[in-house]
């Protein structure tokens, strides 16, 4: 057993966090990714609720994140007696769609505490068993470490293995997120009327008669365009696992045990621990138009398409608004540069990306990233990878980029804000 005083009690030897071999430039398709759990915050009845909730639960998991779901799919707000917010009608469309959303964060945080969600996320990272034993299989898999060498490092107390696991702890576990989403299905006319009233109020303050008339006409045109049909709305709340050096040190020294060193005291200590928590990062909202006029789709298919695309839009928007949640994507080819990222991730043609190389410190086994250049989108070749009801007949199977020299497949792209 390793000496716990050294700080970390499991060690791994880095097999290659690089997503590509520098020798043969062959893409392995693997790179360090953030981990994500998703849940639905239940709401009172709304039109087509059963369909929307079903489509949410069956939506494809976002492939650029590791699936870290912990077996809890939804939150029932009626189980928590939280302080009620102001339910008055707001001029903001999102507050009209979700009039009680001021209660959402207190409800979510009461749930996180009651259900020990952060502790369950840590337990999943280390594959905790019913007897309290942990292992490092998931850490090795997601950190691109060699599990066989890892087990040997545990037995031999390898200094380099310790450094590599510290690197995994620093780079992987803190990038564990939870997205809690709340959904509604509304008539556009209700939202359009609020927006129209606000636009007319703003136009009324314009003193120039010609400019005022122009603003009123624009407001009316916008209203007429918006008022038809329905929309799916989603508001989502982003949380991140609190995992730092102090938390890690306490976990490894007070709670860790593997199958060969079981301890009833350590099991009980973890079971009753209040060490772990989730921190609130932020929230955002999106909406998607539901068009029932297309004759080649049923009502159910139309709602499914709008709901799943709405969920994809939420992840794309959260990534753009919160740096911690942003993902990296490996280059697929060079000359020209391409990558498996597209409209589903919110690409419009204006974005620019840094090209990063993963560098492994031979002495410590730690990974850091070096910026090797920037590239921009080829606006005429953006991959439409949005959710489709049928097989996508799109000719492109990746997005194309302009610029860049001396890049190789497997280097990572990170969007520049």
N, C-alpha and C positions, 0 to 999 in steps of 0.2 A: 504494500500500500504506500502511496506517496506521502511525503511529509506535508501535512496541511499547512504548516507554518510558511511554506514557500509561496502560499497564496492561492494557487490553483491546484486542484488535485487530479486533474486529468490532463494528459498531454497528447499532442498530435504532431506529426511531421507533415509539413505542407507538401502535398503531392503536386500542386500546381493550381493556384487560384486563377492563373491565366486561363482565359477561355480559348486560347489557341497556343499551339507549340510554336515558339519563335523560330525553331529550326525549319519545320516543314510548312508553316503558315496554314495548318489544317484546322478548320473551325471545329471545336468539340461541341459547341452549342450550350456549354455550361458556364455560368458566371455567378458571382455572389449576388443574390437577390433579396429584397425585403420580404418579410413574411406577413401575411394578412389573414385576419378573421373578419367575417361579415355577419351582421345580424339585422333583423327588421324590427323597427319600433312600431308596434301595432297601433292602429288608429280605429276610431269609430267607423261605422258603416259608411261607405260611399259607393257611388255607381260603379258597377263591374269590379267590386273589391275582390271577389273570389278569383277572377281571372288575373288581375294585377298581382295579387299575392302569390298565386301559383306560378306565374311567369317569373317573378322575382326569385322564388325558391329554386326554380329549374334553370335559371340563367347560367351560362358558362362561367366558371370561375376565371377571373382575370389572369391570363397565362404568364404575365410578367412578374407575378408574385408567387411565393411559396404558399400553399394552402395551409393555414394555421388555425382552421376552425376547430373549436373545442367541444362540439356537440350541442351547442345552444344556438338555435336558429332565430328566435324571436324574443322580444321583451313585451310583457303585458303591463302597460302603465297603470292599470286599475289596481295592481297589487302594491302600489307605492303611494303613500299619502304625502305628496310633496306640496310645497307652497304654490298656490295657483297664481299664474301671471295675469296680466291685463288681457282680457279676451275681447276688448273693443276692436272694431273694424279699423284696420290700418289702410293707408293709401298705397302701401307697398303690396304688389300682387302676391308675393310669397306669403305675406302675413294674412292675406285674405284666403289663400288656399289652405294655410295651416294656422288658424286663428289662435290655437293654444300652444304654439311652438315654444313660447317662453318657458313652458314647463318641461321641455324635452331634456335639457341638460341635467336639471335636478333629478329627473326620473332615471335617466341613464346612469348617473353616478351612484344613485341609491341601489340600482340593480348591480352595477359593477362590484360594489362593496358587499352586498348580500350574497352574491354568487361566487365571490373570490375569483373573479375573472382573470386578474393579473397572475395570481398563484397558479391557476389552471394553465395559463399560457406558458409559464416557466416549467410546470410539470410536463407539458407536452414537449418542450425543447429537449428535456432530458429523459423522456420516455419513462416517467415514473410508474412503477408497478404497484400492485395492491399491498405488497409488503414494505413499500417505501423506498425500494432500490431504484437508483438512477443508472442510465448509461449515456454514452456519447454518440450513439449511432446517427441520430438526426443532425447533430452538430457537424459530424464528419461528412455526412452526405451533402448538406447545404453549404458547408464551407469548402467543399471540393477537397477534402482530406482523405488520405488513405486509411481506412478503418483498421486494417491489419497492423500497420505501423503505429496507429493510434493506440491500440491495445498493448503493443509492446512498450510504448512510451509510458503508459500508465504503470506497467510493471517495473520499468527501469528508472522512473523518475527523470526522464530526459529533460535537460535544461532547455534545449531547443524546442522540444515538444511543449513544454510549459509556455514558452513565448508564443508559439503558434496558436495554442488554445486561447491565450489572452487576446491575441489578434482576432480570433473567431468571436470571442465574447464581445470585444469592442466593436467589431464590424457587423456582426450578424444579429445577436440577440437584441440590442437596442433598436434595431430596425424591424421591430415587431409592432404591427398596427392593428387597430380595430376600426372598422367603418360601420356605424349604425345608421340605417336609412329609414326614412319615413316617406310614405307614398300617398298620392291622392289622384283621383281621376275627375276632372272638372270640365264644365261647359266653358268654352272660350269667351262667350258673350259676357259672363260675369266679370272675368278678369279684364276684358277689353273695355267694359264700361268704366271701371275704376281708372284705368290708364287714360281713357278718353277724358274723363272729368278732370284729372290732374293736368293733362295737356291743355285743356281749355282754360283752366285757372291760370296757368303760366302764360298762355297767349294773351289773356285779358290784361295782363300787366304791361304789354308792349305798347308804347306810345305812338310809334309810327304806324299809321293806318294800313299802309301797303304791307308792311312786315307782319302786322297783326292778322290781316286777312290771309296771308300766306301761311302763317302758323296754324290758324284755325282750319284751313283747308287740309293741311298736312295731318293734323290731328284726326280729322274726319276720315281721311283716306286710310290712315293707320287703323282706326276703329273698324272700318268696313272690312279690312283685310284680316283683322284678328278675330272678329266676332263669330265666325262660322266654326262649327265642329267642336271637338274636345281636345284636351291635352292631358298627358300623364306628367305629373310633377313629382320630383324627388328632392327632399332636403336631407343632407347627410352630415354626420358628426364624426370627426376624425380624432382617434385617441392613439397614444403611443405608450408602449411598455416602458416603465421606469427601470432602467438597468444601467448602473454605473459601477465604478470600482468598489465603492463601499458596499453596495448591494451584493455584488459578485463575491466579495471577500467573506461576507456573512454567510451567504449561501454555501460556498465551498467549505467553510470551516465549521459551520454549525448544523447543516442539514444534509450535506452530501454523504451518501454511502452507496456502494455497488452491491451486487448480489453476494459477494464473498465476505462482506463486512456489515451484516445487518445489525441495526441498533434500534431497539424499541424507543429509546429516548430521542434519537434523531428523527425517527418517524413522527413521533408525537410533536416534536418541536416544529417541524415543517407544517404538520396538520393545523397547528394553532398559531402559526406565524402571521403577523400583520406587516411583514417587511415589504411585500410586493404591492405595487399600485400602477394605475394607468394615469397618464397625464393628458389633459385636453389640449389638442392642437388647434382646431378650428372647425368651421363648418362652411358649407356652400349649398347651392341649389341649382337645379336645371329643370327645363320642361321640354317635352317633345310633342309635336302635333300628331293627333290621331286622325287619319283621313279614311273615312268609311266609304268614300266615293269610288275607290278602285274596285272594279268588278271581279278581278282575278283573286281576291282575298276574301276570306270569311271575316266576320266580326272578331272571332277569337284570334285569328292569325294577325289581324291588324293591330289589336291590342298587344299581342305578344311582341310583335316587331317594335312597336313604340316603347314598350316597357323595357325590353332588353337593351335597346339603343340608349334609352335614358340612363340606365345603370352605367353603361360604358362612358357616357358623357360625364357622369358624376366623377368617376375615377380620373378621367382626363383633366377635369377642372380642378380637382383636389391636387393633382400633381403639379399643375401650373401655379396654383396659389400657395402651396406649402412645400418648401424645398426639401424638408425631411422625407416627404412621401414620394419624391420624384424618383423615377426608375431610370436605369441605364439599359441601352440596347446594343448588342454587338453588331459590328459591321458584318454583313453577309459576304459581299464581294467588294473589290476595288477596281477602278478603271472600267466602268464607272463604280462609284461607291453606292451600295444598296444596303437596306436594312429592313427587317421585318417589323415595321412600324408604319402606321397610316392614319386614315380618317378616324378609326375607332379611338385612337389616342389623341384626337383633336387637331391633327395637322391640317393646316389651311394653305400653306405655301409660303408663309412669311417667316417661318421659324428658322433659327440657326442653331447649330450644335457644336459643342466642343468634342474633339476626338481624344480619348484618353487611353493611355497604355498602362496596364497593370504591371507593376514592378515588384519583384520579390527580393527582400533583403536576405542575402545568403547567410548572414551571420545570425539573424533572429528568426527568419521565416516569416516576418511580417510583410504585409502587402500595402503599397501606397500607389497612388495614381498620378501620372504625369501628363499634362496637357501637351499634345503633339500637333495641334492645329485646329482649324474650324472648317465646317462645311455648311452649305445652305441647301435648301430643297430645290429640286427641279420641279417647278410648278406644274408642268405638263405631265409629270409621271409620279403622282401621289396615289398610293395603293388604297383602294376602297375595301378595307377589311372589316367594315361594319357588319353587324349581325344580319344574316340573310335567312329568309324562310326556306329558300331552295338553294341549290348549289350556285355559288357565285361564278358568273361567266366572265368576270373581269379578266382582261388579258394580263394585267400586271399581277405579280405575286410578291412584290416588295416595292418600297419607295426608293426613288433615285435621288441622288444628291449631286451638287456641283462643287468643285474645288477639292483641294487636298492633294498632298504629295507624300510619298514614302509611308503610306498607310498599309496595313495588312488585315486580312479577315480576322475577326475576333476582337479587334480594338473596340472600345466601348464609346457609345454616343451619349452625351448628356446635354439636354436642351438648355440654351442660354436664354435667360429671361429678357 
